[in-house]
Amino acid sequence: MTLWQIIKDFFCKPKTTTTTTTNTIKDDGISKKRSLWLGINNYPGTANDLRGCVNDSNEWSKLVRDKFRFDEVLIVNDKQAVKKNLIDKWDKLVSKSKIGDTLVFGYSGHGTTTPDRGEKDEVDGKDEAICLYDSLLIDDELRAMLDKVPKGVKLIVVIDSCHSGTVTRAFLNTMSDNSFYSKPRFIPPENDLVASSMDELPLKKRLGYSEEGMNHILLTGTNSTTYSYDAYIGGKHCGAFSHYAIEILKANSSITFNDFYEKLKKKLPSNQYPQYPQLEGPESLKNTIMFE
C-alpha cells in the first residue's frame, strides 16, 4: 500500500465517536478556515537537499491567506519541521475547529519507505512515510493526526511528494545557473536519520473503503505509479503540481474541486512532467467550492 493509498483509505475510514475537547467548542455560527503548510528543502546532509518545497509551502500559504481569506495560516519549513513542532501546531488548529469549519494540511518534501512491520501486504516488503527534518512521519502517525479532526469539519489534504517506494520526486528540466540535471526525490531508508530505529515502527492496519465512503478531499501531485517532479518555472523552483494548481486557483476565485481538477488535467501530465495528479473524495464534496 502506498502513502497515497494510505491517506485515501484514512478518509474512507468511518469516524469514531471518541469525545474530545474539540467537540465542545461553542458554535457561534461563524465558520473559520485554518491551514498548516509544511515544506522542507534543507534536510540534514546535502545529498538529500531539495529546492522547490519551501517555495511550494510559502506560495500555498500566501494563496489561502490573501485570496481565500483563511483566518489562520501556519507555516512549518525546514528546521522548524521537526515532529514535535508539527504535531503541536496541528493539535492547536484542530482544538479550535468545529462543525462547519475548514481545515487544510499541506506537505511538500521527500518521501521514503520503511520495512513493512504490519500485515506484510507490500510486494517489496516496505511501507511509506514522509520525511520531516528530524525523523519520519509514518502512515500510522499521519492517520492519528488526521483522525483528531472533529466530524463535520471540512478537511482537505494537499500532498506534493512521492507516494510510493517505486517512484520518486525528481528535478526535471531545471535550468538556472546550472546545466540540465535530474535528482531523485526519494530517500532510501538506509540513508535516513531514523533508519536505525525501524524495528520500533508501529504496526499498520490495512483499510479498504470506496471513494464514495470518504468524508473529505485529498489532492495529490501524482498517483502511486508515476513520478512527481520539481520544476523550474518562471525563474523559480517549485513542484510542478503546486505551480499549476496555484496558477489555476489564482485565476478562479470560485471553482469546484471537479472543475479545478479538469483544468489541472490540461496541464499535467505533460511531456516535461509525466505525472498524474489525483482528486479523491465523494462527488458531493467534489462539487463544492474549493477553500470556501
C-alpha atoms as one frame of an Amber mdcrd trajectory, in Angstrom:
protein
   0.000   0.000   0.000   1.424   3.377  -0.990   1.321   6.592   1.028  -1.251
   7.947  -1.425  -3.437   4.897  -0.832  -2.950   5.086   2.927  -4.169   8.679
   3.071  -7.069   7.851   0.754  -8.020   4.896   2.934  -7.916   7.108   6.015
 -10.532   9.369   4.517 -12.777   6.378   3.899 -12.451   5.139   7.449 -15.660
   5.660   9.431 -15.094   8.235  12.166 -15.199   7.022  15.751 -17.371   8.684
  18.367 -14.464   9.463  20.681 -15.219  12.642  22.647 -12.502  15.318  22.599
 -12.265  18.935  23.675 -12.615  19.979  20.047 -16.199  18.795  20.050 -17.147
  21.060  22.960 -16.321  24.379  21.232 -19.333  26.641  21.209 -20.770  27.094
  17.724 -21.133  30.844  17.167 -22.462  30.311  13.650 -19.320  31.745  12.054
 -17.244  29.246  10.103 -13.456  29.539  10.283 -10.788  28.441   7.836  -7.379
  27.297   9.052  -4.383  25.612   7.435  -0.939  24.198   8.137   1.656  24.070
   5.342   4.845  22.066   5.586   7.804  22.448   3.204  11.294  21.004   3.554
  14.278  21.737   1.293  17.084  21.607   3.820  17.425  18.048   5.019  20.454
  17.142   7.128  23.120  16.052   4.685  23.456  17.994   1.427  22.859  14.869
  -0.671  19.212  14.971   0.372  18.579  18.716  -0.061  15.704  19.838  -2.280
  14.857  23.168  -3.947  11.168  23.731  -4.590   9.395  22.587  -1.433   9.705
  25.699   0.731   8.519  27.781  -2.224   5.527  25.445  -2.511   4.678  25.862
   1.161   5.036  29.641   1.053   3.011  30.023  -2.150   0.138  27.838  -0.925
   0.121  29.785   2.343   0.007  33.138   0.559  -2.768  31.904  -1.721  -5.138
  30.761   1.009  -4.392  33.767   3.191  -4.728  36.513   0.576  -7.181  35.118
  -1.968  -9.305  32.746   0.079  -9.182  34.763   3.310  -8.189  31.980   5.691
  -8.437  33.012   9.320  -5.245  31.248  10.381  -2.318  30.076   8.261   0.641
  28.295   9.840   3.882  27.537   8.010   6.434  24.965   9.158   9.543  24.963
   6.958  12.975  23.340   7.083  14.458  23.243  10.627  11.054  24.041  12.144
   9.649  20.873  10.609  10.514  18.575  13.478   7.881  16.083  14.526   7.015
  17.628  17.900   6.550  21.116  16.468   4.449  19.816  13.577   2.136  17.808
  15.820   1.845  20.638  18.373   0.827  23.163  15.720  -1.637  20.748  14.132
  -3.197  19.947  17.503  -3.712  23.663  18.192  -5.552  24.112  14.889  -7.663
  21.017  15.499  -8.541  22.164  19.031 -10.119  25.335  17.593 -12.086  23.566
  14.864 -15.810  22.894  14.990 -18.579  21.726  12.686 -18.708  23.861   9.568
 -15.055  24.921   9.691 -12.427  24.153   7.060  -9.035  22.667   7.914  -6.180
  22.096   5.434  -2.993  20.077   5.822  -0.357  20.571   3.108   3.008  18.880
   2.612   5.842  19.289   0.112   9.047  17.325   0.592  10.780  13.962   0.496
   9.096  10.601   0.771  10.687   7.317   1.767   9.951   3.698   2.577  10.239
   1.694   5.776  10.254  -2.060   6.372   6.700  -3.401   6.416   6.054  -4.223
  10.055   2.315  -4.604   9.648   0.297  -7.145   7.713   3.076  -7.854   5.216
   0.886  -6.502   2.412   3.724  -4.939   0.396   5.214  -6.742  -2.588   8.593
  -5.178  -1.833   8.198  -5.524   1.939   8.076  -1.752   2.536   5.612   0.804
   3.865   5.597   4.548   3.153   6.425   7.687   5.139   7.015  11.376   4.660
  10.343  12.811   5.770  10.468  15.507   8.415  13.622  17.393   9.316  14.406
  15.171  12.283  12.575  11.916  11.611   9.951  10.092   9.607   6.218  10.599
   9.915   4.936   7.113   9.204   1.454   6.284   7.986   0.027   5.425  11.402
   1.231   8.738  12.836  -0.222  10.709   9.935  -3.511   8.870  10.290  -3.543
   9.626  14.022  -3.051  13.350  13.315  -5.882  13.478  10.792  -8.160  11.348
  12.962  -8.182  14.120  15.594 -10.257  16.352  13.311 -13.864  16.526  14.581
 -16.632  15.159  12.417 -18.262  17.920  10.411 -15.054  19.832   9.759 -14.199
  20.059   6.050 -10.725  18.509   5.876  -8.541  18.949   2.792  -5.132  17.315
   2.422  -2.687  18.518  -0.260   0.395  16.372  -0.868   3.128  17.322  -3.373
   5.567  14.482  -2.907   6.310  10.928  -3.895   3.795   8.329  -2.753   5.488
   5.015  -3.431   8.831   3.362  -2.918   8.934   2.613  -6.629   8.630   6.254
  -7.665  10.450   9.466  -6.816  10.029  13.179  -6.790  12.798  14.401  -9.067
  14.239  17.564 -10.517  13.439  17.662 -14.206  14.493  20.239 -16.797  15.763
  22.568 -14.086  17.594  25.410 -15.810  19.171  28.252 -13.871  22.866  28.768
 -13.326  23.338  25.051 -13.749  23.068  22.784 -16.766  20.231  20.286 -17.175
  20.123  17.633 -14.489  17.710  15.414 -12.609  17.771  14.478  -8.965  15.798
  11.724  -7.236  13.394  12.883  -4.531  13.312   9.632  -2.629  15.409   8.903
   0.451  16.334   5.218   0.819  15.755   4.045   4.390  19.431   3.242   4.869
  20.221   6.922   4.367  17.531   8.258   6.645  18.202   9.661  10.098  15.883
   7.174  11.770  16.842   4.097   9.789  18.405   2.573  12.867  15.061   2.645
  14.698  12.963   0.903  12.051  12.329  -2.040  14.358  10.360   0.290  16.634
   7.846   1.357  13.975   4.241   0.680  14.995   2.182  -1.792  13.077  -0.045
  -0.588  10.259  -3.641  -1.727   9.952  -4.752  -2.005   6.375  -8.025  -0.306
   5.472 -10.212  -0.626   2.426 -13.202   1.576   1.594 -14.674   3.045  -1.559
 -14.046   6.616  -2.635 -17.724   7.428  -2.137 -17.309   6.480   1.511 -14.836
   9.327   2.021 -15.889  12.361   4.046 -13.042  14.601   2.957 -10.959  15.734
  -0.005  -7.485  14.556  -0.979  -5.331  16.281  -3.619  -2.010  14.733  -4.607
   0.658  15.596  -7.136   0.679  12.126  -8.660  -0.728   8.639  -8.364   1.003
   5.632  -6.853   2.754   4.535 -10.043   4.204   7.722 -11.571   6.821  10.297
 -10.664   6.124  13.677  -9.081   8.523  16.373 -10.229  10.191  19.512  -9.062
  10.257  22.144 -11.778  11.914  25.438 -12.637   9.095  27.585 -13.980   9.081
  31.355 -14.394  12.512  31.663 -12.817  11.504  29.820  -9.658  11.943  26.342
  -8.235   8.638  24.677  -7.384   6.715  21.453  -7.547   5.067  21.107 -10.961
   1.781  20.123  -9.318   1.855  23.021  -6.847   2.767  25.540  -9.536  -0.101
  24.654 -11.868  -2.603  24.155  -9.059  -1.865  27.589  -7.608  -1.910  29.167
 -11.077  -5.420  27.807 -11.686  -6.698  28.908  -8.284  -5.304  32.422  -8.685
  -7.372  32.796 -11.850 -10.527  31.225 -10.388 -11.827  32.537  -7.085 -14.929
  30.321  -7.035 -14.252  26.926  -8.552 -15.372  23.462  -7.559 -12.901  20.679
  -6.926 -14.163  18.908 -10.058 -13.750  21.972 -12.286 -10.322  22.646 -10.799
  -9.288  19.070 -11.499 -10.438  19.264 -15.120  -8.305  22.365 -15.602  -5.355
  20.749 -13.855  -5.519  17.709 -16.141  -4.932  20.055 -19.088  -1.601  20.983
 -17.503  -0.490  17.596 -16.193   0.663  15.184 -17.368   2.831  16.969 -19.912
   5.845  15.996 -21.987   8.111  17.564 -19.381   6.228  16.382 -16.331   4.571
  12.990 -16.889   2.710  12.890 -13.586  -0.966  12.300 -12.868  -2.476  14.455
 -10.094  -5.269  12.823  -8.137  -8.526  14.152  -6.687 -10.196  11.810  -4.215
 -13.488  12.197  -2.367 -17.243  11.749  -2.804 -18.971  13.606  -5.638 -20.946
  15.648  -3.129 -17.712  17.221  -1.902 -16.028  17.360  -5.296 -18.853  19.621
  -6.429 -18.329  22.103  -3.603 -16.298  25.315  -3.953 -12.639  24.861  -3.052
 -11.459  26.577   0.125 -14.923  28.043   0.662
